Amino acid sequence: MSDEKPFHNPFGALAGMAGVPAPKPAEPPAPEKKPEAEESKGKVARAVIHVERSGRGGKEVTKIDHLDLPPIELERWLKSLKSGLGCGGVIEDRSIILQGDQRERLVKLLAAKGVRKIIQ
């Protein structure tokens, strides 16, 4: 009775045929890799903040440069800064642009995010 199989395998006859590749053994799952956001979290050395008005129809915007973050992380920072400051913003040329003069309130938020040096 040990020679009997517990169920019928419809593909069992194919295993002995010539030209049919043998099934590959199951590979162990790859270890999960941390997303880039977690790896770069807290590694921002500095940020340069300044207010621009030229080329924007007289409206002031606050520009944050030199963050050295990957694009995905820049998007996350933009979203959290916009919600924290209650203003609009975009990413232009690897810089975060926020509507209005946000320098005073922005310093506190960037320090809380782990930016070590903030240049104004």
C-alpha positions as CSV (number, residue, x, y, z in Angstrom):
1,M,0.0,0.0,0.0
2,S,3.0,2.3,0.4
3,D,3.4,2.3,-3.4
4,E,0.0,3.8,-3.9
5,K,-0.3,7.6,-4.3
6,P,-3.0,9.4,-2.3
7,F,-4.4,11.1,-5.4
8,H,-4.3,11.0,-9.1
9,N,-1.8,13.5,-10.7
10,P,-2.9,14.3,-14.3
11,F,0.7,15.5,-15.1
12,G,2.4,12.5,-13.7
13,A,2.7,10.8,-17.1
14,L,4.6,13.8,-18.5
15,A,7.5,13.4,-16.1
16,G,8.9,10.4,-17.9
17,M,8.6,11.8,-21.4
18,A,11.7,13.0,-23.3
19,G,12.0,16.7,-23.9
20,V,9.9,17.8,-21.0
21,P,12.0,19.8,-18.5
22,A,12.1,18.6,-14.9
23,P,10.2,20.8,-12.5
24,K,12.4,23.3,-10.7
25,P,12.7,23.0,-6.9
26,A,11.0,25.7,-5.0
27,E,13.3,28.6,-4.1
28,P,13.2,30.1,-0.6
29,P,11.6,33.6,-0.5
30,A,14.0,36.5,-0.8
31,P,14.6,38.4,2.4
32,E,12.5,41.6,2.5
33,K,14.5,44.7,1.7
34,K,13.8,47.9,3.6
35,P,12.3,50.7,1.4
36,E,14.5,53.6,0.5
37,A,12.5,55.9,2.8
38,E,13.5,54.0,5.9
39,E,17.2,53.7,4.9
40,S,17.5,57.5,4.3
41,K,15.4,58.5,7.3
42,G,17.3,60.9,9.5
43,K,20.4,61.1,7.1
44,V,19.8,64.6,5.9
45,A,22.8,66.7,6.8
46,R,21.6,70.1,5.8
47,A,18.9,72.2,4.0
48,V,19.1,75.6,2.5
49,I,16.0,77.7,2.8
50,H,15.3,80.9,0.9
51,V,12.4,83.0,-0.4
52,E,12.0,83.7,-4.1
53,R,9.7,86.1,-5.8
54,S,11.1,86.4,-9.4
55,G,9.4,84.6,-12.1
56,R,6.3,83.8,-10.0
57,G,4.1,86.8,-10.8
58,G,5.1,88.6,-7.6
59,K,4.1,85.7,-5.3
60,E,6.5,84.6,-2.6
61,V,7.5,81.0,-2.4
62,T,9.9,79.2,0.0
63,K,12.5,77.0,-1.6
64,I,14.3,74.2,0.2
65,D,17.5,73.1,-1.6
66,H,20.3,70.6,-0.9
67,L,18.2,67.9,0.8
68,D,20.0,65.0,-1.0
69,L,17.0,62.7,-0.8
70,P,15.8,60.2,-3.4
71,P,12.7,61.3,-5.4
72,I,10.3,59.0,-3.5
73,E,11.4,60.5,-0.2
74,L,11.2,64.0,-1.6
75,E,7.5,63.3,-2.4
76,R,6.9,62.1,1.2
77,W,8.6,65.1,2.7
78,L,6.6,67.5,0.4
79,K,3.3,65.8,1.5
80,S,4.1,66.1,5.2
81,L,5.4,69.7,4.9
82,K,2.3,70.8,3.0
83,S,0.0,69.2,5.6
84,G,2.1,70.5,8.5
85,L,2.2,74.1,7.2
86,G,-1.2,74.2,5.5
87,C,0.0,75.4,2.2
88,G,0.5,74.2,-1.4
89,G,3.8,73.0,-2.9
90,V,5.6,71.2,-5.6
91,I,9.0,69.6,-6.4
92,E,11.0,71.5,-9.0
93,D,14.6,70.4,-10.0
94,R,15.1,68.3,-6.8
95,S,14.0,71.2,-4.6
96,I,10.8,71.6,-2.6
97,I,8.8,74.7,-3.3
98,L,6.2,75.8,-0.8
99,Q,3.7,78.6,-1.3
100,G,4.2,81.7,0.8
101,D,7.0,82.8,3.2
102,Q,7.2,79.7,5.5
103,R,10.8,80.2,6.8
104,E,10.0,80.6,10.5
105,R,7.6,77.6,10.8
106,L,9.7,75.5,8.4
107,V,12.8,75.5,10.6
108,K,10.9,73.7,13.4
109,L,9.5,71.1,11.1
110,L,12.8,70.4,9.4
111,A,14.6,70.0,12.7
112,A,11.9,67.5,13.8
113,K,12.6,65.5,10.6
114,G,16.3,65.2,11.5
115,V,17.9,67.9,9.4
116,R,21.1,68.7,11.3
117,K,22.0,72.1,9.7
118,I,19.5,74.6,8.4
119,I,20.9,77.5,6.4
120,Q,18.7,80.6,5.7
